[in-house]
Amino acid sequence: MATRIPEHVELKNKPTDKVVAKSPVKASVQTSESFRNQETARIRNREVSASKPSQNDEIASVGQAPAKQATKSTGPVQNQQAGHVTETTKLHAVLERARGKRMLICIKGYPDPDNIGSSLALQFLARYYEIYCKIIHFEEISHHENRALVKKLDLELEEYSQDTVVQDFDYYAVLDAQNPELPVKLPPSCELLVFVDHHKALGTVSGQFVDIRESSGSTSAIFAEYLIDGHVKFAGGSPEETRIATAMMHGIRTDTDNFVNATPIDYRASEYLAKYMDKDLLALISRQSIPAKTMDLTQIALQRKDIRGTFMFSGVGFVRDEDRDGIGQCSDYLLHREGIETVIVYGVVGNEFIDGSLRTKSHTLDPDKWLKDVFGQDRNGQYYGGGRKDKGGFQIPLGVFANCSDKELLWILIKKTIDEAFYDKIGVEGKSGDGDSSKG
C-alpha cells in the first residue's frame, strides 16, 4: 500500500525534498520545520535592517540639517537616550560639514589661560576633520602667568598685524567671549563656525554652532566635555596632548579662582584632564613671581583708594599696555580688605582706553548687569562693560581726548566722570572717602 504524502509539502520546490532515502513522514516534518526556520530568519533580518541605518544613510546624514542628525551618527559616540542630541554631537556634525576647510580661531581681548586652552582644544578637534586652523589674538599677551604659559608650552599663537592674511579662511571661531564681534574685518565669505562661552551673551549670536553655558565656570571645561563625550579623545601619549591638557587645566583653575567657583562640569573636566597634564609644569607656571610694576600699581591703588560703604574704588592713572593685567590683580588683592565686598580699579591703558576691573564677593551684586547699567552701550549697541558671577570689566575708548597734551588735566576729568558714575549707581554723594581720592 502506497504511503500518502501530505498536500502542504511541495517536494519539487524544497531543497530538503531531495533526501528521498528517508521516510516520507520524516521528510514532511523536516520540510515544514525548515520552512518555518527560514521564514523566522528572514523576518528577524528585516527587523534588524529596519532599525539599523545603513552606512550610506550615515554618510548622507552629514550634509543634512542638524535637526535630522538627532538619530544619525556622524562620528561622535551618542551615549544619551535615542532622539536626544548633545552639544558634543552637534559640534562634531558641524566640523564634519566643514571638513577640509580653513578656520581662524580668534582670541578676543587679552589672551588668558581659559581662551588659550579652549583654542588649543578646538584646533585639536578640527584637525581630525582635516580643518586647517590658525590661532590669532589681537591684544598683547601681558600677564606674566600667560606669557609663561605660552613660553613653557611652546604654543603657536600669532598676534594679529597688518601682515596677517585672513582672506584665505572659510570660517572663524570665537571662544570665551560675550560676543563674536572682532576688532578687524574679515571677508564676507568667512562665516562664524563655532562660538563657545560661559558668560552671559551680549545679544543674539548667529553661527553654525553656538554653545553658551553660564552654568560652567570655564570655557575649557566645556571643551573637555567635547573630548570626553565625543569620539575624538586624547590617547594620552603625545606631547601635544600633554600641552593641551595642561593649558586647559590652567584655564579651569584660573577662571574658577582655584576651584572656589567651580561647578560640576569643571570638576568632571579636571578629573579627565588630570590623567594627561604635566603637573610639574602647571605648578611652575602658577608660581610665576609678580612683576615689580604690578606691585607698584598695587601700592598706587592702595594710596588712592576711595571707600564708600562696602565698595572700594581706585583710579591708578596712566598704565602701560604691558601692565594692563596688573589692574585686575590689584582688584583681587584689595578685595581681601575687611568690610569690603566690591572693588573696582581702573586706569588709562596705553593712552587709548579707560580700562577697569571689578571683583566682588557680594551675594546680590551681578557684575554683568551692574557695569552695563553704569556705562551703557555705544552707538553700535555694544556694551562698554560686562562680566560674570564674581568679576567683570569695562573698556571705554578715549577717542579724540587721547590727543590732549595735558595728561594731568585729562586724568582729573576722567576720574571725576568715572567716579560720579559709580556714586550715582550706589546712591552716595561725591565727597572724599578713606584715603587720598583726589590725587591724579
Secondary structure as UniProt FT lines:
FT   TURN            7..8
FT   HELIX           11..13
FT   HELIX           15..18
FT   TURN            20..21
FT   HELIX           24..51
FT   HELIX           55..61
FT   TURN            62..63
FT   HELIX           66..69
FT   TURN            70..71
FT   TURN            82..83
FT   HELIX           87..97
FT   TURN            98..100
FT   STRAND          102..107
FT   HELIX           113..128
FT   TURN            129..130
FT   STRAND          132..137
FT   HELIX           144..152
FT   TURN            153..154
FT   STRAND          158..159
FT   TURN            162..163
FT   TURN            167..168
FT   STRAND          171..175
FT   TURN            188..189
FT   STRAND          191..197
FT   STRAND          209..212
FT   TURN            214..215
FT   HELIX           219..229
FT   HELIX           239..255
FT   TURN            256..261
FT   HELIX           264..273
FT   TURN            274..276
FT   HELIX           279..286
FT   HELIX           292..303
FT   STRAND          305..308
FT   TURN            309..310
FT   STRAND          311..319
FT   HELIX           321..323
FT   HELIX           325..334
FT   TURN            335..336
FT   TURN            338..339
FT   STRAND          342..349
FT   TURN            350..352
FT   STRAND          353..360
FT   HELIX           367..375
FT   TURN            379..380
FT   STRAND          385..387
FT   STRAND          391..397
FT   HELIX           399..403
FT   HELIX           407..426
//
